[in-house]
Amino acid sequence: MDLVRRHDWDLTPAEAVALQRRLAAEIVADRPLDLGAVRLVAGVDVSVKNERSHAAIVVATYPDFRVVETVTALMPTPFPYVPGLLSFREGPVLEEAFGRLASEPDVFLFDGMGTAHPRRIGIASHMGLWLQRPTIGVGKTRLCGRNAPLDEEKGAHQPLVDKGETIGAVVRTRTAKHPLFISPGHLADIPTSVALVLACAPKYRLPEPIRLAHKAAGAFA
């Protein structure tokens, strides 16, 4: 798959923050997805163990989640763990994995944040600029923002708000289980991102494409 390579990854944390602030201005987070046109959804995950990063991308048909393609990449982890700078820890190995992808997914679901990020450019947003395809961030834990109380039923959701700005949604994908933190990455919006994630989670808390990618990324451990 062709990528739009935006920058080198060899940066200090301070340089990475400055780059995020520049790139965030390019993120498009108000474009509704045409859900009726979605045929292929990719799940994206990176597992890190002993300072080695293993990326996995699983492309599945939508809405029945038959696996079309799985690609992986493995390399030494190049960047320290710094909250808010996940892109620079996982981006290099994802770049390699995306380069091996033969399919052309309509949407990418990332295990990580999109605009639900202090600088509005989590991994899904950042890599969305490289992919130039719709991307969605699916976070398992809160990075920033607050929300009103959430009902326990599957499908319940509340806006996720930070400094007066709605940056995503807190979404219950399974009744009485911990919610997910959903936000557009790039070329998507909040309502259709939430709708697609819920449609991709018919049985489990995690959307099926991410669940498949998580299993593939952890297989080397």
C-alpha positions as CSV (number, residue, x, y, z in Angstrom):
1,M,0.0,0.0,0.0
2,D,1.3,3.4,-0.9
3,L,1.9,5.9,1.9
4,V,2.4,9.6,2.0
5,R,5.6,9.8,4.1
6,R,5.4,12.9,6.1
7,H,8.6,13.0,8.2
8,D,11.5,11.1,9.7
9,W,10.9,9.3,13.0
10,D,14.3,10.0,14.6
11,L,13.1,12.9,16.9
12,T,13.5,13.9,20.5
13,P,10.4,14.0,22.6
14,A,10.4,17.8,22.4
15,E,10.7,17.7,18.6
16,A,7.9,15.1,18.5
17,V,5.6,17.4,20.5
18,A,6.4,20.3,18.2
19,L,5.7,18.2,15.1
20,Q,2.4,17.0,16.6
21,R,1.3,20.6,17.0
22,R,2.1,21.4,13.4
23,L,0.4,18.3,11.9
24,A,-2.7,18.6,14.1
25,A,-3.8,21.5,11.9
26,E,-4.1,19.1,9.0
27,I,-6.5,16.6,10.6
28,V,-10.0,16.4,9.2
29,A,-12.3,15.2,12.0
30,D,-15.7,16.4,10.7
31,R,-16.2,14.3,7.6
32,P,-19.0,11.7,7.9
33,L,-18.1,8.2,6.7
34,D,-20.3,6.7,4.0
35,L,-21.0,3.5,6.0
36,G,-23.0,2.0,3.2
37,A,-19.9,2.0,1.0
38,V,-17.7,0.2,3.6
39,R,-16.6,-3.2,2.4
40,L,-13.2,-3.7,4.0
41,V,-12.2,-2.6,7.5
42,A,-8.6,-3.0,8.9
43,G,-7.7,-3.4,12.5
44,V,-4.3,-2.0,13.6
45,D,-2.4,-2.9,16.7
46,V,1.2,-2.9,18.0
47,S,2.5,-5.1,20.8
48,V,5.8,-4.2,22.6
49,K,7.8,-6.7,24.6
50,N,11.4,-6.5,25.6
51,E,11.8,-3.3,23.6
52,R,10.8,-5.0,20.4
53,S,7.6,-3.8,18.6
54,H,5.4,-6.1,16.6
55,A,2.8,-4.5,14.4
56,A,-0.2,-6.3,12.9
57,I,-2.8,-5.2,10.5
58,V,-5.8,-7.5,9.8
59,V,-8.1,-6.6,6.9
60,A,-11.6,-8.1,7.2
61,T,-14.8,-7.9,5.2
62,Y,-17.6,-5.8,6.5
63,P,-20.1,-6.5,8.0
64,D,-19.2,-10.3,8.4
65,F,-15.5,-10.0,9.3
66,R,-14.0,-12.6,7.2
67,V,-10.2,-12.2,7.2
68,V,-8.9,-11.1,3.8
69,E,-5.3,-10.3,4.7
70,T,-2.9,-10.2,7.7
71,V,0.4,-8.5,7.6
72,T,3.0,-8.1,10.4
73,A,6.3,-6.3,11.0
74,L,8.9,-6.6,13.8
75,M,11.6,-4.2,14.8
76,P,13.4,-2.8,17.8
77,T,11.3,-0.2,19.6
78,P,12.9,3.2,18.6
79,F,11.3,5.6,21.1
80,P,10.8,5.7,24.8
81,Y,7.4,5.4,26.4
82,V,6.1,9.0,26.8
83,P,2.3,9.6,27.3
84,G,0.8,11.3,24.3
85,L,3.7,10.3,22.0
86,L,2.6,6.8,21.1
87,S,2.9,7.6,17.4
88,F,6.6,7.9,17.6
89,R,7.0,4.6,19.4
90,E,4.7,2.7,17.1
91,G,4.9,4.7,13.8
92,P,8.1,3.2,12.4
93,V,6.9,-0.4,12.7
94,L,3.5,0.5,11.4
95,E,5.1,2.2,8.4
96,E,6.8,-1.1,7.6
97,A,3.6,-3.1,8.0
98,F,1.5,-0.7,5.9
99,G,4.1,-1.0,3.1
100,R,3.4,-4.8,3.0
101,L,-0.4,-4.4,2.7
102,A,-1.8,-5.5,-0.6
103,S,-5.5,-4.7,0.2
104,E,-7.1,-1.3,0.1
105,P,-9.2,-1.0,3.2
106,D,-12.0,1.6,3.3
107,V,-11.4,2.4,7.0
108,F,-8.7,1.7,9.5
109,L,-9.5,1.1,13.2
110,F,-6.5,1.7,15.5
111,D,-5.9,0.4,19.0
112,G,-5.2,3.9,20.3
113,M,-6.5,7.5,20.1
114,G,-7.5,9.7,17.3
115,T,-8.5,13.3,18.2
116,A,-9.1,12.2,21.9
117,H,-5.6,13.4,22.6
118,P,-4.2,16.5,24.4
119,R,-2.9,17.8,21.1
120,R,-5.7,16.2,19.0
121,I,-3.3,13.9,17.2
122,G,-3.2,10.4,18.5
123,I,-1.8,7.4,16.6
124,A,-5.0,7.1,14.5
125,S,-4.9,10.7,13.4
126,H,-1.1,10.8,12.9
127,M,-1.0,7.7,10.7
128,G,-4.2,8.8,9.0
129,L,-2.0,11.6,7.4
130,W,0.3,8.9,6.1
131,L,-2.5,6.7,4.9
132,Q,-4.8,9.4,3.5
133,R,-7.7,7.1,4.3
134,P,-10.4,7.3,6.9
135,T,-9.1,6.3,10.3
136,I,-10.7,5.9,13.8
137,G,-9.1,5.7,17.2
138,V,-10.4,3.1,19.6
139,G,-8.8,3.7,23.0
140,K,-9.3,1.3,25.9
141,T,-8.4,3.9,28.6
142,R,-8.9,7.6,28.9
143,L,-6.1,9.8,27.8
144,C,-7.8,13.2,28.4
145,G,-11.3,14.7,28.6
146,R,-14.4,14.2,30.7
147,N,-17.9,12.8,30.1
148,A,-21.3,12.6,31.7
149,P,-22.3,9.4,33.5
150,L,-22.8,6.5,31.0
151,D,-25.7,4.0,31.0
152,E,-24.7,0.3,31.4
153,E,-26.4,-0.9,28.2
154,K,-24.5,-1.7,25.1
155,G,-24.7,1.3,22.7
156,A,-24.8,3.9,25.4
157,H,-22.5,6.8,24.6
158,Q,-21.6,10.3,25.9
159,P,-19.5,13.1,24.4
160,L,-15.9,13.2,25.5
161,V,-15.1,16.8,26.2
162,D,-11.7,18.5,26.8
163,K,-11.3,22.2,27.5
164,G,-14.7,22.9,26.1
165,E,-14.1,20.9,22.9
166,T,-15.9,17.6,22.0
167,I,-13.0,15.4,21.0
168,G,-14.7,12.0,20.8
169,A,-17.2,9.8,22.6
170,V,-17.2,7.3,25.5
171,V,-19.0,4.3,24.2
172,R,-20.3,1.1,25.8
173,T,-19.7,-1.7,23.3
174,R,-20.9,-4.4,25.7
175,T,-23.4,-4.2,28.5
176,A,-21.9,-3.7,32.0
177,K,-18.3,-3.7,30.6
178,H,-15.8,-0.9,30.6
179,P,-16.5,1.6,27.8
180,L,-14.2,2.5,24.9
181,F,-13.0,6.0,24.0
182,I,-13.8,6.5,20.3
183,S,-12.6,9.4,18.2
184,P,-12.0,10.3,14.6
185,G,-8.5,9.8,13.4
186,H,-8.5,11.5,10.0
187,L,-11.2,11.9,7.3
188,A,-14.0,10.8,9.7
189,D,-16.3,12.3,12.2
190,I,-17.5,11.4,15.7
191,P,-21.1,10.1,15.0
192,T,-20.1,7.8,12.1
193,S,-17.0,6.6,13.9
194,V,-19.2,5.6,16.9
195,A,-21.7,3.9,14.6
196,L,-19.0,1.9,12.8
197,V,-17.3,0.8,16.0
198,L,-20.5,-0.4,17.4
199,A,-21.3,-2.3,14.2
200,C,-17.9,-3.9,14.4
201,A,-18.4,-5.1,18.0
202,P,-21.3,-7.6,17.7
203,K,-20.0,-9.9,20.5
204,Y,-16.9,-8.6,22.3
205,R,-15.9,-5.3,23.9
206,L,-13.2,-4.7,21.2
207,P,-14.3,-4.2,17.6
208,E,-13.6,-7.5,15.7
209,P,-10.9,-6.1,13.4
210,I,-8.9,-4.8,16.3
211,R,-9.4,-8.0,18.3
212,L,-8.0,-9.9,15.4
213,A,-5.1,-7.5,15.0
214,H,-4.4,-7.7,18.8
215,K,-4.2,-11.5,18.6
216,A,-1.8,-11.3,15.6
217,A,0.4,-8.7,17.2
218,G,0.7,-10.7,20.4
219,A,1.5,-13.9,18.6
220,F,5.3,-13.3,18.8
221,A,5.3,-12.9,22.6
